[in-house]
Amino acid sequence: MVAAVIDAKVKVAVTAAGNPALYTSRFKDAGIKVIHLVAAVRHAQSAEKRGVDAVIAEGYEAGGHNGLDELTTLTLVPQVVDAVAIPVVAAGGIADVRGIVAALALGADGVQIGTRFIATRECAAHQNFKEAIVKASDTDTVITGRKLGPTRILKNEIATKILEMEASGASIEELVAFIGSSRSRTGQFEGDLANGQAYCGSIAGMIKEIKSVSEIFQSITDNYDSVLARLK
Amino acid sequence: MVAAVIDAKVKVAVTAAGNPALYTSRFKDAGIKVIHLVAAVRHAQSAEKRGVDAVIAEGYEAGGHNGLDELTTLTLVPQVVDAVAIPVVAAGGIADVRGIVAALALGADGVQIGTRFIATRECAAHQNFKEAIVKASDTDTVITGRKLGPTRILKNEIATKILEMEASGASIEELVAFIGSSRSRTGQFEGDLANGQAYCGSIAGMIKEIKSVSEIFQSITDNYDSVLARLK
């Protein structure tokens, strides 16, 4: 995959969930910018030392795979900003202009927005997944897999079953056998939310309708100044 | 205690960790303002219905007792702001002016700052506790008691022991017997951090020195405009 990315002259590679020493220099040697995702200050410092161009500091509220240290975006971002000299992108829990201004106030140079863009007309996710995000309340996501690798997903029967298995002391092997490798495809792309998982940020409760990408950007630029105005 | 508060003509009562129906009308009838602490949108709506004057929306990063739904300050505050008409105070993960501006950008009308004010010369906490906050890194707090009532504390031997008991399936009775009722006094006020617990927010990693309360306020007012300047 790394070779294919280099071959295709991709301009920016985002790496995550692993050691930045593995691929950074290969990408950099090929003239590709590297942004590494981090969930704690020590990861950010390590990534900077390995020569990445920027880090994404992703908090506990983010959907999908999550750091072991459970630092939230509000606590993680300013500490990463203070610890590294490279640009910091804030991620996790951001779905509208208020979250963007908050992230910039914390010192972030940019933001990464996930769940809000799943519930767009353009996204390849299944319609059922998009509608489940719109229906979700503030408390409708949960962290599963604390033993395997924490993953924030929409609450559904599968999430409940995984949590029950964890509470009753299921082994890692039993959990892996139950979850398998295709449940996120089943949920997110095939739309079977009874048998599949759907990675989802805890900000889903704030997302009330499926929009187009351009509507989301328009709303951000239209409302930025009014958020700033209330800060004066 | 409620009678004593009314008798002493306290002006504002902050209630938490329970049903706002219990005491709100007694306080209100005595002319006391009531602020109720909430950790999810439904709690905020319920508190508003019971007539409280404001809510504190406290996220997962906060020290001490914590909500069951694990909503972070970044995700909780704007959703509470959208759900109620009364003022909203943001709490959890705020220790400097950047966090204050972020909370206000999310729509909060004010902030509650805890851990930062423990590490002040004026605070009644034991010097050992204050120094432990200053020494803490970004990853030095942890949620214990997920079964009993989640509580964020500084990582120490007691925290490790509680987590081990939880992981090995200890009963609630066993956990209560081990934790007892005085470990937070032992840690926080007697300064015995080997045998006591210390409630602590996950923003402790950003707190680098013990200050006076006035220095903290001065730093906030001195730096507010420079945070706003970078948002333009």
Contacts between the chains, C-beta under 8 A, distances in Angstrom:
chain1	res1	chain2	res2	distance
A	40	B	138	5.9
A	40	B	139	5.5
A	41	B	137	7.0
A	41	B	138	4.6
A	41	B	139	7.8
A	41	B	205	7.1
A	42	B	139	7.8
A	59	B	72	6.6
A	59	B	74	7.1
A	60	B	60	6.7
A	60	B	70	7.7
A	60	B	72	6.1
A	61	B	71	7.8
A	61	B	72	4.5
A	61	B	74	6.2
A	61	B	75	5.0
A	69	B	138	7.4
A	69	B	139	4.3
A	70	B	60	7.7
A	70	B	142	8.0
A	70	B	143	7.2
A	70	B	202	7.7
A	71	B	61	7.8
A	71	B	138	6.0
A	71	B	139	6.9
A	71	B	202	6.2
A	72	B	59	6.6
A	72	B	60	6.1
A	72	B	61	4.5
A	72	B	72	4.1
A	72	B	73	6.8
A	72	B	74	6.6
A	72	B	92	8.0
A	72	B	93	5.9
A	72	B	202	6.9
A	73	B	72	6.8
A	73	B	74	5.1
A	74	B	59	7.1
A	74	B	61	6.2
A	74	B	72	6.6
A	74	B	73	5.0
A	74	B	74	5.0
A	74	B	92	7.5
A	74	B	93	4.0
A	74	B	94	7.4
A	74	B	99	6.5
A	74	B	102	6.5
A	74	B	203	7.8
A	75	B	61	4.9
A	75	B	93	4.5
A	75	B	138	7.1
A	75	B	201	7.9
A	75	B	202	4.9
A	75	B	203	4.9
A	75	B	205	7.5
A	75	B	206	7.4
A	76	B	138	7.1
A	78	B	96	7.3
A	78	B	98	5.2
A	78	B	99	7.1
A	78	B	206	6.2
A	79	B	138	4.9
A	79	B	205	5.5
A	79	B	206	5.5
A	82	B	206	7.3
A	92	B	72	8.0
A	92	B	74	7.5
A	93	B	72	5.9
A	93	B	74	4.0
A	93	B	75	4.5
A	94	B	74	7.4
A	96	B	78	7.3
A	98	B	78	5.2
A	98	B	105	5.6
A	98	B	106	5.1
A	98	B	107	6.1
A	99	B	74	6.6
A	99	B	78	7.1
A	99	B	106	7.1
A	101	B	102	7.9
A	101	B	105	4.0
A	101	B	231	6.2
A	102	B	74	6.5
A	102	B	101	7.9
A	102	B	102	3.8
A	102	B	103	7.5
A	102	B	105	4.4
A	102	B	106	5.3
A	103	B	102	7.5
A	104	B	230	6.9
A	104	B	231	5.6
A	105	B	98	5.6
A	105	B	101	4.0
A	105	B	102	4.4
A	105	B	105	5.8
A	105	B	227	5.5
A	105	B	230	8.0
A	105	B	231	6.4
A	106	B	98	5.1
A	106	B	99	7.1
A	106	B	102	5.3
A	107	B	98	6.1
A	137	B	41	7.0
A	138	B	40	5.9
A	138	B	41	4.6
A	138	B	69	7.4
A	138	B	71	6.0
A	138	B	75	7.1
A	138	B	76	7.0
A	138	B	79	4.8
A	139	B	40	5.5
A	139	B	41	7.8
A	139	B	42	7.8
A	139	B	69	4.3
A	139	B	71	6.9
A	142	B	70	8.0
A	143	B	70	7.2
A	169	B	169	6.0
A	201	B	75	7.9
A	202	B	70	7.7
A	202	B	71	6.3
A	202	B	72	6.9
A	202	B	75	4.9
A	203	B	74	7.8
A	203	B	75	4.9
A	205	B	41	7.1
A	205	B	75	7.5
A	205	B	79	5.5
A	206	B	75	7.4
A	206	B	78	6.2
A	206	B	79	5.5
A	206	B	82	7.3
A	227	B	105	5.5
A	228	B	228	7.4
A	228	B	231	5.7
A	228	B	232	7.1
A	230	B	104	6.9
A	230	B	105	8.0
A	231	B	101	6.2
A	231	B	104	5.6
A	231	B	105	6.3
A	231	B	228	5.7
A	231	B	231	7.3
A	232	B	228	7.0
